[in-house]
Amino acid sequence: MLGKTLHVMKCVPLSFNRDNKATNRVTPANFFSFSALSTDLLSTNRSSIFSGHDGQLSLSAVLLDEYRDRLFLGGKDVLYSLMLSPVSSESKEIYWPPLPGNREDCVQTGKDQTECANFVRLLQPYNRTHLLACGTGAFQPMCAFIYVGHRGEVSGGVEERCASVLCGELYTGLTADFLGRDSVIFRSMGGRTTMRTETDQKLLHDPRFIAAHIIPDNDDRDDDKVYFFFTEKASEGGDKEEAIHTRVGRVCVNDVGGQRVLVNKWSTFIKARLVCSVPGPHGIDTHFNQLEDVFLLRTKDERNPDIYAIFSTISNVFQGFAVCVYHMADIREAFNGPFAHKEGPNYQWGPYEGRMPYPRPGVCPSKITNQPGKEFGSTKDFPDSVLQFARSHPLMWRPVLPALRQPVLVKANIPYKLKQIVVDRVEAEDGQYDVMFIGTDVGTVLKVISLHGGNSLEAEEVTLEELQVFKKLFSYCVSPHSFSLASTQQALYVGSAAGVAQVKLHRCETYGKACAECCLARDPYCAWDGSSCARFVPNSKRRFRRQDVKHGNAVLQCVDQNVSDLDVTEDKVVYGTEKNSTFLECVPRSPQASVTWLVQRDDRKEEVKLDDRVMSTDQGLLFRHLFRQDEGVYICRSREHSFSQTLARISLQVLQADTVDELIARDIAGISDGFKDRSPGNHRPWMPCSTGPYSRGQIGQSRTWFKDIMQLIGPSNLPHVEEYCERMWCNDKLRRKHKSMLEKYRQAQESARKATSEILLHTLLH
């Protein structure tokens, strides 16, 4: 939240120039990896990250400018300009603190020292050569014009309670006071009159702004409108006083208010409800009312983008998320329909059926509005009756329904929240697909497509990938709060408080080295080219391309390909300890594949019986308590769209607990006495070889001590235990014997560790 309205902000000139100099301190910045980024993505060269010159970026604003091939970042007291490439040799930095004295004044008012900084909240293109940046300025907001050179594209910005768009003027939806009571849609800068929303709960009732975009309705620039997406308390909620609805509101770009009514106030503001719901039995739908994020998917026709939106439920029954898609034609139809009307406090809401004043409330003064003898140069020429009707009837009666009347994606009772979305429209061999990249609050990015078969309204959600972008030790994750997609770079830029990561949209080679695996991936970016899974390029001259996104029919697509090499023939040996937990790992490459486990003993092969003790998880087969009779060869097979293959053959060998205990007891007897002999100068804390007799009590005591130490040390330090044991057991034959035994024990401990992790994960998810 910027705090006060933008027209009181102080503006100072800053610039990124060739000499890498600015008004204040300038230092170079470079891309580098750090612990908050997933090591898996780094190891596959899938991503790179920037976190500032000192690793303390505190990212709060991102602007992607593909025209200049630049990424502009705003953080705590700093602005960055980076090239859109992993190696940012031309990165620049501007130090931009609060104005002199403001930081000290902020601290004296009782604010925390960390809050008394200039957090950059807004980055927008201003003209061909400058950007507009606005920051909190230690609770005294300020703005700066930044010289960046060439012409840039107009885009929208998203903030938790602030949405803005800049096109010569700045249109902002924000909370204008520190108490959060005065929520307004505001226009500042430029040559037009400064405008704001009138304070009236009919217009805006405790709104939470998400996004703002300028979308033209036709070729007449005077008819351009700014669309705001937000949630608010619903005045038409009836008995549900706290009901939350999602709205799309709009104002005319050329609105200058009225002459006597609504002076310097919006005279064209109207709003409609956005509905995202799942049809249920008996006409009872499940509604997703809380708007989380909005993305405009631009098309060749700039007047008709597709609007993707993430919604969440605010129900106490379950936690759910949905993605709905809207067409601009449906939004315009709602705004051209009847207004919502209520005769009095005791009446029900209904469509307004009375006489409509002219010109219609909510329209812009333009060539389309004007008629012979009734021409309006500006909103100041509108009759007072039009302005009074607009003030008392801001809500439209008909809601805006999503395309196909239902969500394209639904997630319920998941252990994370869907927060951001960007969409890339991709040409594939069998059609056009919208690939959704969805950011979660646990640092992951979901790559999803939604498929519709024939005339069916049922959508098939296909999760292509789930990438862990940001993470730290102990599973502490950083929530991404900014998404930008660069189609020219084929990269996704994910911003969080820790930094910004560049993630490639695809790595086709990870889908395997066979036609079937590439086809089963169903990734519109990738196709089998005859020798490898590679990037699919439309209109390519290469004829040998196998791809079936809609059906993933590998049998049909790869009928002439040799798929025998897909089956695993070699056995992997895994040791487990009796009465302990054990894990057999097997992960299919495709999230849509189903896995079946078979066990082979002698010449018999049968399907593994699953219960509370033996469980199949997303990562493999989990034994929570291992029995001696579980020993055998376990075969992991995957199946998807009538295509099956063997992924793993694992020979499970069970170490008997009694045998291990007896072996330890026989060969480490006397350890306790050995530790008592620590004379000065003797640097070896172990007992020399001895054949002296030991009592059963000593053996039992040593055995207990050794088992306790092994439990405390854990599998990560087993190499040190092995070194110690080799010194302890002097006999060569025993040393070789125990080395082999210890190796098996180490493998069993590693399997148990994986099993413990899987048990913990299963417990958290269920």
N, C-alpha and C positions, 0 to 999 in steps of 0.2 A: 504494500500500500504506500503510495507516494505521500499521503498525508493531506496537505492542503491542495487547493485547486491549482492547476498548472499555470494560470495567468499571473500568479504572484511569484513564480519561480525566477531566480536570477539566472541570466544567460551569459556565459563567457565563451570566447572563441578558443578552440583547441584544434590541433591538426596532427595527422600522421603524415610525415613528409619523407622525402628521399633520404635525408640525412639522419632519419630516425630520431628527430628531435621534437620536443614539444614544449609547452609553456613550463612544465615542471619536469621532475626526474624521469629519465628514460633508460631502460635497460633491455637487452635482448631477451627473447623468450624462445624456448625450444620444446619440441615434443619429446616426452620420455615416459617410460612405464613406471608405475609404482604399485603399492600393495592393494590399492582400492580397485584396481582393474583385474578382471578375471585372467588368471595365468593361462587358462586353456585357449582363450582367444589370442593372447600374445604369442603363444607357442606355435600357433598355426598361421601366424602373420595375418590374422583376420582384422586386427585393430591396432590403434595407437592412441595415446592419451596425452592431453596437455593439462597441467595443473598449476601453471604459473611459475614464475621464476623461483619462488621459495616453497612451492608445494602447497600454498595457502590461498588458492584462488577465490574461494567463497562465491562461486558463480551465481549470478542472479539475473542475467539477461543474455540472450543469444540472438544474433542476426546473421542469417546465411545469405550471402550475396554471390550468386553464381555468375552474374555478369562481370563482376570484378575478380572472380575466383578468390574470394576472401570470406573469412569467418570472423565476425566481430563479437567480442565477449566483454561483458561487464561484470565486475566483481566488487570486492571491498576496496574502495579507494583506488581502483585501477581499471583501465580499459586496454584491451588487446586487439590487435589486428593480425590474423594468421592466414597464411596461404592454405588453400583447400587440398593439401597433400600431406602425407605422413611426415615428410621431412620439411619442417617449416623454417627454412633458413632465412626467410625474409620477414619473420614475425617482428612486430613492433609493440611497444608498451608505453602507455601514458599514465603517469601517476596523477590521480585526481582526488585529492582529499577534500574535506569540507572547507569552506571559506575560513580565513583566519578568525579565531575566537569562537567559532560555532561549536567546535568540539568541546572546548572548556565550558561553554554555556550549557551544553547538553549534559555534561557530567554534574554540573552544579544543580541542575533541576532534579537530580536523583536517578537519571538513567544509568544503565550499566555501561561500563567502559566499552565493551564489545559492540554495543548498539550505537555508540556515538561515532559513527563513521559515515562515509558516503557510499551507500550500496546502490550501484547502478541498476535501476529497475526498468528503464525504457531505452531501447535502441530502435530507431526508425529511419528509413531514408527520408531526406528532406528535399533535395533537388539533385541535379546531375553531379554536383561536386561535394555535397555535404550530407552528413547524417545528423540526426538530433538525438542527443543522449540526455537522460534525466536521472537524477539520483536523489537519495533521501537527504544528503547534506547534513547529517547529524540532527535530524528532525527539523531542518530548515531547507526544504527541497530546492534544488537548483538544476538548471539545464545548461547544455553546451552544444554549440554547433561544431561538428568535427569535419575537417576537410579530408576527403578521401579520394578525390580525383574524378573518375569517370562516372557516367550515368548509371543509376541503379534502379532496381525494381521496387514497386510499392508492395509492402507486405504488412500483415497484422501481427500484433504482439499479444502475449497471454501472461497474465499475472494472477495471483491467487484471488485478489479482489479488485483487479484492475484489467480492463481490456481496452486496447487502443488501436487506431489506424491513422496513418498520416498521408494526406494527399494535398500538399500545400498548406492545409490546416490540420490541426491535431484533434481528432475525435476520440474522447476517452470516456469509458464508464468506470467510475471509481467512487470510493467513499471519501467525501470532501472534508470530514472533520476527524479529529483524533478519537472521538468516542464512537465512531462508526454509525452515527445516527442519520447523517445527511448523505444519501446515496444519489448520485446524479450522473447524467450523460452530459458531457461537457465538450464545447468546441473552443479552441483557443488558437492563437497565432494566425497568420494569413491576413488577408485584407477584409474579411467579413466581420460582422458583429460577433462579439463574444456571446456564446449561448450556453444555457444550462437548462436542466429539467426543473419544472416547478415542483416545490415540495408538496407532494400529495401521494398518499399511500395507494390511491387508485392507479397512479402512474408507475411507481416503483415501491414495492413493499419489502424492505429488507433484502435487496437483491445481492446476488453473488455473481459478478461478471466473469465470463470465461473468454470470450473472443469478440473481435469486431472486424468487419470486412466491408470494403466498398465493392458493390456488385451492380453494374449497370443494367437497366431494364431494357434499353433500346439504344439507338444511335444518337438520340438527343442527350447531350451531356447535361442539360438543365434538369433532366429527369433522373439523374444518378441518386442513389440512396446508400446510406450506411446502415448495415445490418448488425445488430448486437445480439449475442447469445448469452443467456443468463438464467439463473434460477431465482425464484422469489416465493414468498408466502402467497398462497392463492386466495384472492378475495372471493372467488366463486366456489370455494371449498365447502360451503354449507356448514354443517355441524363440525367438520374437521378444520378447526381454526388454525392448526399448525400444518395444514397440508402444503406440500412443496410442489410447485409445477415448474417445468422448464419452458422458457419463452424464447421466441425470436422477435425482436423489436426492430423498428426502422425509423429513420428520420431522413428528410431530404437534405442533400448537400447544400442547396441554395436557400434553406430556411433561415429567415432573419427575424422571425417572431412577428407579432401583430402590432397594429398601430395604437390601439387602445386596450386590447385584451392580449394577455400573454406577451407583454413587452419584454424583449430580450430573453424570452422563453421559447422552447420548442413548440411550434404550432402544428407540426406534421407527425408527431410521435404517435405510433400505434403499435400494438403487439399481439401476438397469437401464441397459442400453446403448441409446443412440440411434444408429440406423443410417441413413446417407445414402449411397447407392451407385447407380451406373448399371449395369444388367444388361449383361453381356457374353456373347460366344460361349462355348459349352461350360461354362456355369455360372460363369464367372470374372467377378466383378463388379469394377468400379473403385470403391474406397471413398474417401470424403472423411471423414477422421477428426478433423481439428482444428476445434473449434468456435470461431467468430469472434464471433458476436452472436446474440441471441435477442430476438424481439418477440412479445408476446401480443396477438393481435387479438381484442378483446373482442366478444362477441356478446350477443344479448338474454338468453341463458341464461348467467349468470355462472359456472356450473359447467363450461361447455364452450367455452372459448376455443380458437381455432385458433393453433397455435404455429409461427411462422416462424423458421427458423434458417439462418445462413450457415455453411458448412463450407469448409475448404481441405484440400488434399492435403499430405502431408509426404513425398512421393515425390521421389526424385532424377531420375526419368524426365521428368516434366513438372510444371508448375505449373497447378493447376486450382482452381476454386471452384464451389460448388453451393448452391442454396437448396432446402431441404426443408420440407414442411409436415406437422405432426403433429396428430392429434386426441386430445383428452383421454381418450376412450373406449379408445383403443389403449394409452395410457400406463397407465391403471388396469387394463386386462386383463393387461399384463405384470406389474404389482405383485400381482395376484391369482393369478398362475400359479405354477409350481414354482420353488423356489430352486435356484441353482447349487450344486453339491456336488462335492467332490473327496476321495476316501478317503485319499489319501496323496500324498507327493511324486512317486511314480512312476506315479500313476494319471491318467487323463484326466478332464476336467471333464464332468459330466453333470447331469441333473435329480435333485433329491433325491426319493427314493422311500420314505423311512422314515416313521415315525409322527410326525405334526406335533403339537407341544404346543398347548394351548389356554390363552388365546386366541391366535389366529394371530399370529406375530411380525410387527411392523410396523403393526398396527392400533392405533387410538386407543381409550382407555377412554371409551365413550359409550353412548347408548341402543341403538345398532345392535350394539355388541359384546356388551352384557350379555344374559344369558339367565337364566331363572328358576333361582335357586339359585346362579348364577355371576355375581354382579355385582361390578364393579370400579370403585371411586371414582376411582382414579388409577393411574398406572403403578407406583407403589410397592406396589400390591396384586397386581401380576402375579407369577406363580410364578417362581422362579429359573430353571427350565428354559426358560421363554420368553425371558428376558433372555440366557441363555447361548447359546441357539440364534441369537438376533438378532445377538449379537457374532460368532459364528463363521460365519454365513451372511448377510452383508449384500447379496450380489449375486443378482439374479434370473436365471433360466436363459434365458427368452425375451427377445429384444431388441425394441425398439419400432421398427417399420417406418414409413416415411412414407406419407402418403396416396397412393394409386395406385401405391405400391411403387417410386417413382422421384422424382427431383428435379423441381421445376417450372422450374428454370433452371440451366443449366450454362455456365460460362465456362472455357476452357482456353487456355493460352499467351497470355495478354493482358498488356499492359505495365503493369498496375496490380493492386492487391489490393482485394478486396471486404472491407469492414471493418464496416459498420453497416447496419441495415435497419429501416425502419418501413413499415407497410402501411395503406392506406386502402381500406375496402370501399365501392364506388361503385355506385349504381343507374344503369343505362343503359337505353336504349330496348329493347335486345334481351337484357337480363338483368343479372346482378350480377357485378361484376368486382373483383378485389383488385389494386389498383395498388401496386406495390412501389417504394419509394424507397430506393436502395442507395448508400451512401457509399463512396468509394474513398480510397486513401492518397495520391492525387495531387490531391485537392481537388475532384473531380467528383462529381456525383450522377446516377445512372442512374434513369430513370423507366420501369418495365417492367411489362408484364402477361403472363400466361401463359394461353394458350387451349387448350382441348381440343375437338376436333371429334367430335361424335356419340359412338359407343361406343369410339373409339380411345383408347389410353393414351398415344399420342404427343402431346407438348405443343409448341405453337408459341410461341416467345418473341418478343414484339413490344416492341422498344425504342422508346418514344414520344419520349423526349428524353434528351440527355446534357448536363447543365448544368455549366459550369465555375464553381463557387461561389467557391473560394479560389484565388488565384494571385498570384505576385509576378513581378518582372522576371526575365529569363533563365530563364523556365519553372520557377522554384523554387516548389514548391507546398506548401501547408500541409495536413497530413492532418486531416480532421475526426474527432473522437473522441466526439461526442455528437449524437444525433438525437432530436428530439421533434416530434410532429405534432399541430397544433391544428386539429381538424376544424371548430370554430366559426369560426375565423379563416381557414380554407382556406389555411393556411400551414405550411411546414416550417421548423423552427429547427435550424440546423446549427452546432454548436459546434466550435471548434478552439482551439489555444493562442493564436492571434492575436485571437480574438473570437468572437462569435456572429452569424450571418447569418439574417435572416428571408427566406425564398424562397416566393413564391406557388406553389401547387400547379399552377396552370394559367394560361395566357394564350392563350385560344382565338383571338384576333385574329391571332396570329402564324402561323396555319395557312393564311393566304391570304384572298382575297376572292371565292372561288367555292365552290359547293356541292361540287364534286368534290374539291378540295383539303381541305376540312373533313372530308369523309367518309373520304378516304384516310388522314388522320391517325390514325384509329381510337382516338382519345382518349376514354375514357368520360366525361370531364368536359365534352366539347364536342359541339355538334350544329349543323347548319345550320338557321337559323330562318326562312329565306325571303329574308333580305337580308344576313346576316353569319354568321360562325362565332362562336357565343356559348355561354355556360355552359348546360349541360343541367340542368334542374331537374325532378325526377320529379313526376308529378301536376300538371304545369303545364297551364293552360287553353289554351295555344297549341297548335294542332293541326299546324301546318306545322313539323315537325321531322324532319330527315333525319340518321340516324346508323346505322352498321353496324359495330360494333366487331369482331364475330366474323369477318366476311368482308371488310370494306372494299370492298364492291362499289359503286364510284362510278357505274358505267354504269347500274346498276339504280336506285340511289337518286336520281340526278340526271338521269334520262332526259328530263325536261321542262325542264331548265335549260340556258341558253345557255353552252356551254363553249368556244366558238370564241375568246373573248377570252383564254383561257389560253395560247394559243400566241404565242410572241414573234415579231414580224414585223420589227423594226428590227435592223440589224446593228451590233454593237459592233466597233470597230477596235482591234486590238492589234498593236503593232510588235515585232518580234524581230530580233536581230542574228544574221547568219549565223555558224555555228560556235559559237554561244552556246546557253545553256539558255533555254527559254521555257515559260510556264505559261498555260493557258487555263482560267479559273475557271468552275465550274458545280457547284452543290450542290443536290441535290433536297431539298424540304421534308420528305419522309418518309424515315426511315432504311431502310425496307423496299423502297424503289423501286430498280429496276435502271436503270443509265444506259447508253445507246448513243451513240457518236460517229459522225457522218457527215461527210464532206468533199465539197464541191461545187466543181468546176472546170469552167468553161464551162457546158455543159448536162448534164454527167455528175455523178451523186451516188452515192457508194459508202461503205461502212463503213470506218472508219479501221482499218488493220492495226496491231495492237499487238505490240510486241516489247520488247527491252531498251532501245531508244532512245526509243520512243514508248510511254508507259505511262498507263493510266487509274487514277487514284487517287480517294479519297473526296471530294477537293476539286475535281477537274477533270482536264484532260488535260496531261500533262507531257512536254515535249520535252527530253531530256537533251542533245541535240546537234542544232541546227537546220540543215536543208539549204534551198537555194534553192527546190527543187521542193516544199517543204512549204507554200508559199503557197497560200491558198485560203480558202473560207468553211466554217467548221466549225460543225456543228449538233449541239447537245446535246439528247438526248431521253430522257425518263424513262418507265418503264413499271411499273405495279403493278396487279395484279388486272385484267388486260385493258384497263386505262385508260392511254393514253399521251398525252404532251403535249411540245411543244417548250419547253425551258427557256431556251436561249440560242442566238443566231446570232452567231458571232464571225468577223470578217474578219481573217485573219492576213496581215500584210504583212512580208516579210523584207527587212531592210536588208543590202545586200551589204557584206561586211567591207572589200574593197579600195576601194570607193567612199568609205566613211567615212574610211579611212586617208588616201586621197589628198586629200580635202577638208580634213582637219585639217592635213595637211602643207603644202598650198598657202597656207592662210589664216592660219596662226599662225607662219609662218617668221619668225625674228628675235626670238622671245620671249626667248631666252636673253640676247641682246645688250641687249634692252630692260631686263632686270632689272639689268644692270650699271650703268646710268645712274640712280643714286639720289643726286643732289646734295642738300645741305641745303636745306630749304624746299620740296623737291619731294615732295608727299605722295601723288602718284599713282604706285604701283609698277608702271606699265605703260609700254610703249614707245610714243611718239607715232607717228602715221601716217607712213610713209616708203615711198618707192618704190625704195630702194636695193637693189642686187643682193645675193643671198644664195647661198652655195655649197650644193651638195648635202649636204655634211657638216653645215652648220648646220641645214638643213631636217630631215635625219635625226635630229640631236641634239634639235631642238625637238620633233619628233614623238614620240620616245621619252620625253622629259621629260613631255610633255602626257599621254600614255597612262598613265604611272606615276602622275601626279597624279590623273587621273580615277579610277584604280583605288583609290587611297588615300582619296579623298574619298567615293566611293560615291554612290548615288542620293539619299540623304537631303539632301545638300548641293548638289544640282544647281542650285537657284535661284541660289545664290551664284556657281556657275560660269557660269551664263547672264549674270549681271550683269557679271562680269569680262570675258566674251567680248564683250559689247556695247561695252564701253569699249575693248577691244583692237581689234576690227574696226570701224574708223571709217567705212568706206564704207556708206552707207545700204542700198544694194542687197544688199551682202554680209551686212549685219547682219540684214536681213529673211530672207535665204536661210538664214543659220545659225540664226536663231531658230526657223524652222520645222524645220530639221534637228535642232536640239537638243531640241525638243519630242518629236520622234519617237524620238530617242536616249534621252530620259528615260523615255518609255513602254517602250521596249525594256529599259532597265535595271530598271524596276519589275517587268516580266514576268520578267526573269531572277532578280530577288531572290525573287519568289514561287516560282519554279522551284527555286531553291537551298534554300529552306525546305522545300519538298515533298520534295526529294531527301533532305534530312537526316531528315525525319520518316519517310520510307519506309525509310531505312537503319536507324533506331532500332527500328522495328516489325518488321522482317524480318531 
